[in-house]
Amino acid sequence: MSTRKTGTREWSEHSVNWQLGCSNGCLYCYARQQALRFKRIKTPEEWTKERGETFTRGLNAMKKYKGVVMCPTQQDITPKNLRTSIALLSRLAALGNRLLIVSKPRPECIEALCDALRDYKDRVEFRFSIGCLDENIRRFWEPGAPCVVHRIVCLRETVRSGFKTSVSCEPLLEPWNAKRLVTELRRHTGGDVWIGCLNHMDQRIAWARPTINEDIYNRSRVIEMGLWQDSATIRTVFSLLDGIPGIRFKDSYQKVLGIDSYGKAV
């Protein structure tokens, strides 16, 4: 029986969220898919309207956990929820928790978080999501999220502020350009760079299919991305990155290639 950890469990033992919805509006968002499936939202468009009435979920999670706490996992930290995010994250850190803060970062939010958490640098790591360098690709898949340049600025400035940093390239939105992406990211952080697939792509973007199919160019983008999720192309990406220091591979790569997260055969 496999003991391989998957999803958020690869990175943490616990997850904390405090909001329903996310203004990033990523086409591939698993949280939107789940919210639609379980009828927590009525329409896909409702997801991008951040709803703070679930704030009590965050308050109820304020305790000392055993292991790493990843937060958030179903939303992002945005100007609209920044004040709430700072309050909850500061409280979790003050309770002695080890935090993995995951975000498609906005400079104004990260600057405020670094300031608020400066006394807890020994127990906080920022992991920024950067899946491509091409802004046109980013704009299609992550229409409401920060631009690539701003995310790299956040990575650089967070390192300068003395925090531990790492990067998530899951999903890898520019797999054919993986080596260039990783090389650029490694210029700005000594932390790990995680590589992963766009899992369950067809399910996650099903809500957007009618709109996508109306545009031949966008339909071709999706078809191309789907082709890059098969086992042959996963092996191609791995061969491009194998041996580069600091690269970690998510469970989607481990399962296909028979490797551990460090790229070693198991």
Secondary structure in CASP SS format (residue, H / E / C, confidence):
PFRMAT SS
TARGET T0000
AUTHOR 0000-0000-0000
METHOD secondary structure of the structure
MODEL  1
M C 1.00
S C 1.00
T C 1.00
R C 1.00
K C 1.00
T C 1.00
G H 1.00
T H 1.00
R H 1.00
E H 1.00
W C 1.00
S C 1.00
E C 1.00
H E 1.00
S E 1.00
V C 1.00
N C 1.00
W C 1.00
Q C 1.00
L E 1.00
G C 1.00
C C 1.00
S C 1.00
N C 1.00
G C 1.00
C C 1.00
L C 1.00
Y C 1.00
C C 1.00
Y H 1.00
A H 1.00
R H 1.00
Q H 1.00
Q H 1.00
A H 1.00
L H 1.00
R H 1.00
F C 1.00
K C 1.00
R C 1.00
I C 1.00
K C 1.00
T C 1.00
P H 1.00
E H 1.00
E H 1.00
W H 1.00
T H 1.00
K C 1.00
E C 1.00
R E 1.00
G H 1.00
E H 1.00
T H 1.00
F H 1.00
T H 1.00
R H 1.00
G H 1.00
L H 1.00
N H 1.00
A C 1.00
M C 1.00
K C 1.00
K C 1.00
Y C 1.00
K C 1.00
G C 1.00
V E 1.00
V E 1.00
M E 1.00
C E 1.00
P C 1.00
T C 1.00
Q C 1.00
Q C 1.00
D C 1.00
I C 1.00
T C 1.00
P C 1.00
K C 1.00
N C 1.00
L H 1.00
R H 1.00
T H 1.00
S H 1.00
I H 1.00
A H 1.00
L H 1.00
L H 1.00
S H 1.00
R H 1.00
L H 1.00
A H 1.00
A H 1.00
L C 1.00
G C 1.00
N C 1.00
R E 1.00
L E 1.00
L E 1.00
I E 1.00
V E 1.00
S E 1.00
K C 1.00
P C 1.00
R C 1.00
P H 1.00
E H 1.00
C H 1.00
I H 1.00
E H 1.00
A H 1.00
L H 1.00
C H 1.00
D H 1.00
A H 1.00
L C 1.00
R H 1.00
D H 1.00
Y H 1.00
K H 1.00
D H 1.00
R H 1.00
V E 1.00
E E 1.00
F E 1.00
R E 1.00
F E 1.00
S E 1.00
I C 1.00
G C 1.00
C C 1.00
L C 1.00
D C 1.00
E H 1.00
N H 1.00
I H 1.00
R H 1.00
R H 1.00
F H 1.00
W H 1.00
E C 1.00
P C 1.00
G C 1.00
A C 1.00
P C 1.00
C C 1.00
V H 1.00
V H 1.00
H H 1.00
R H 1.00
I H 1.00
V H 1.00
C H 1.00
L H 1.00
R H 1.00
E H 1.00
T H 1.00
V H 1.00
R H 1.00
S C 1.00
G C 1.00
F C 1.00
K E 1.00
T E 1.00
S E 1.00
V E 1.00
S E 1.00
C E 1.00
E C 1.00
P C 1.00
L C 1.00
L C 1.00
E C 1.00
P H 1.00
W H 1.00
N H 1.00
A H 1.00
K H 1.00
R H 1.00
L H 1.00
V H 1.00
T H 1.00
E H 1.00
L H 1.00
R H 1.00
R C 1.00
H C 1.00
T C 1.00
G C 1.00
G C 1.00
D C 1.00
V E 1.00
W E 1.00
I E 1.00
G C 1.00
C C 1.00
L C 1.00
N C 1.00
H C 1.00
M H 1.00
D H 1.00
Q H 1.00
R H 1.00
I C 1.00
A H 1.00
W H 1.00
A H 1.00
R H 1.00
P H 1.00
T H 1.00
I H 1.00
N H 1.00
E C 1.00
D C 1.00
I H 1.00
Y H 1.00
N H 1.00
R H 1.00
S H 1.00
R H 1.00
V H 1.00
I H 1.00
E H 1.00
M H 1.00
G H 1.00
L H 1.00
W C 1.00
Q C 1.00
D C 1.00
S H 1.00
A H 1.00
T H 1.00
I H 1.00
R H 1.00
T H 1.00
V H 1.00
F H 1.00
S H 1.00
L H 1.00
L H 1.00
D C 1.00
G C 1.00
I C 1.00
P C 1.00
G C 1.00
I E 1.00
R E 1.00
F E 1.00
K C 1.00
D H 1.00
S H 1.00
Y H 1.00
Q H 1.00
K H 1.00
V H 1.00
L H 1.00
G C 1.00
I E 1.00
D C 1.00
S C 1.00
Y C 1.00
G C 1.00
K C 1.00
A E 1.00
V C 1.00
END
